[in-house]
């Protein structure tokens, strides 16, 4: 039975085929990589980012759920593997390639300006891409890698505040989740 809310439902549903293709590609490309500070395969991280996106899709209206899901699963492929933007475009389309490229830090820039550049490029994308950056930082604000010193942890938390300020309007649900994680992360700061 289809009711009058069916049009809203269509904005929640992502393609199982698109999800599976992106997950498989990410797993292949990140093969052998580990979540920093653990023995877990890196694909756990991208799956966790995607889970955050799926939580937002279930609560808020997004126009391009497949874009959000695929960018979540592929967000680190250009940055952390030998994958090119062209490969992403050929396999998943230009919109996904543009989103993943925007989510990729430019290592040619000085470290002090990378985040501002990244946020500027992300803001030029659809809000689904903004949401992926929020979801990524939510996931990363769990337990810091043990080798991070106090200054790096403080800086990472401050950077999360910059991400929230720049992109939070894309998803009230994810913005709230990020605020909660920023607050909880204070427990990991060295006094």
C-alpha positions in Angstrom: 0.0 0.0 0.0 1.4 3.4 -1.0 0.4 6.3 1.1 0.8 10.1 0.7 4.2 9.9 2.4 5.6 7.7 -0.3 7.4 10.6 -1.9 9.3 11.2 1.4 10.1 7.5 1.6 11.7 7.7 -1.9 14.2 10.2 -0.5 15.2 7.9 2.3 15.9 4.7 0.2 19.3 4.2 -1.3 20.1 1.5 -3.9 21.3 -1.8 -2.4 23.3 -2.3 -5.7 24.9 1.1 -5.4 25.8 0.5 -1.8 27.2 -3.0 -2.5 29.3 -1.8 -5.4 30.8 1.1 -3.4 31.4 -1.1 -0.4 33.2 -3.8 -2.5 35.3 -1.1 -4.2 36.3 0.4 -0.9 37.1 -2.9 0.6 39.3 -3.8 -2.4 41.1 -0.5 -2.4 41.7 -0.3 1.3 42.7 -4.0 1.5 45.6 -4.4 4.0 45.0 -1.0 5.7 44.0 -0.9 9.3 42.0 1.6 11.4 44.8 3.6 13.1 45.7 2.3 16.5 43.9 -1.0 15.9 44.1 -4.3 14.1 40.7 -3.8 12.5 40.5 -3.6 8.6 40.1 0.0 7.4 36.8 -0.9 5.7 35.3 -0.8 9.2 35.8 3.0 9.3 34.1 3.6 6.0 31.2 1.3 7.0 30.8 3.3 10.2 30.8 6.6 8.3 28.1 5.1 6.1 26.1 3.9 9.1 26.0 7.5 10.3 24.8 8.6 6.9 22.1 6.0 6.9 21.0 7.2 10.3 20.6 10.7 8.9 18.8 9.4 5.8 16.2 7.7 8.0 15.5 10.9 9.9 15.9 13.8 7.4 15.0 14.4 3.8 17.9 14.2 1.4 17.5 14.5 -2.4 20.4 12.2 -3.3 20.7 9.3 -0.9 22.9 7.2 -3.2 25.3 10.1 -3.5 25.6 10.3 0.3 26.0 6.5 0.7 28.5 6.1 -2.0 30.6 9.1 -1.0 30.6 7.8 2.6 31.9 4.5 1.5 34.5 5.9 -0.9 35.5 9.1 0.9 39.1 8.0 1.6 39.8 6.1 -1.6 41.6 9.0 -3.4 43.3 10.2 -0.2 44.5 6.9 1.2 44.9 4.6 -1.8 46.2 4.7 -5.4 42.7 5.3 -6.7 42.3 8.3 -9.0 39.4 10.7 -9.4 39.0 9.4 -12.9 38.5 5.8 -11.7 35.8 6.9 -9.3 34.1 8.9 -12.1 34.2 6.0 -14.5 32.9 3.5 -12.0 30.4 5.6 -10.0 29.7 8.8 -12.0 30.8 12.4 -12.0 28.8 13.5 -9.0 30.3 10.8 -6.7 33.8 11.6 -8.1 33.3 15.3 -7.4 32.1 14.5 -3.9 35.0 12.2 -3.1 37.5 14.7 -4.5 36.1 17.4 -2.4 36.4 15.2 0.7 40.0 14.6 -0.1 42.6 16.8 1.6 45.1 18.5 -0.7 48.5 17.4 0.5 50.1 20.0 -1.7 48.9 22.7 0.6 50.5 23.7 3.9 48.9 21.7 6.7 47.7 25.0 8.4 45.4 25.7 5.4 44.2 22.2 4.4 41.1 22.1 6.4 39.9 25.6 5.3 40.5 24.5 1.7 38.7 21.2 2.2 35.7 22.9 3.8 35.5 25.4 1.0 35.5 22.6 -1.6 33.0 20.6 0.3 30.6 23.6 0.6 30.6 23.8 -3.2 29.1 20.3 -3.3 25.5 19.1 -2.6 24.6 18.9 1.1 24.9 15.1 1.0 28.6 15.5 0.6 28.6 18.0 3.6 26.9 15.3 5.6 29.6 12.8 4.8 32.2 15.1 6.3 30.1 15.4 9.5 29.7 11.6 9.6 33.5 11.1 9.1 34.4 13.4 12.0 31.7 11.8 14.2 33.3 8.4 13.6 36.8 9.7 14.1 36.0 11.3 17.4 35.7 8.0 19.1 39.0 7.0 20.8 42.1 8.8 19.5 45.1 6.7 18.3 47.3 6.0 21.2 50.3 7.7 19.6 48.6 11.1 19.4 49.9 13.6 22.0 47.8 16.1 23.9 48.3 18.9 21.4 47.2 16.8 18.5 44.1 15.7 20.3 43.2 19.3 21.3 43.7 20.4 17.7 41.6 17.6 16.3 38.8 18.5 18.6 39.0 22.2 17.7 39.0 21.2 14.0 35.8 19.3 14.6 34.2 22.5 15.8 35.3 24.2 12.6 33.6 21.4 10.6 30.5 21.7 12.6 30.3 25.5 12.1 30.9 25.2 8.4 28.7 22.2 7.5 26.3 21.6 10.4 23.4 23.2 8.6 23.4 20.2 6.1 22.0 17.8 8.7 20.6 18.8 12.1 20.7 15.1 13.1 24.4 14.7 12.3 25.3 18.2 13.7 23.8 17.1 17.0 25.7 13.8 16.9 28.9 15.7 16.2 28.3 18.2 19.1 27.8 15.2 21.4 31.1 13.6 20.2 33.0 16.8 20.6 31.8 17.0 24.2 32.7 13.4 24.9 36.1 13.7 23.3 37.1 16.1 26.0 37.7 13.0 28.2 40.6 12.1 25.9 42.4 15.4 26.3 45.5 15.3 28.4 45.2 17.8 31.2 
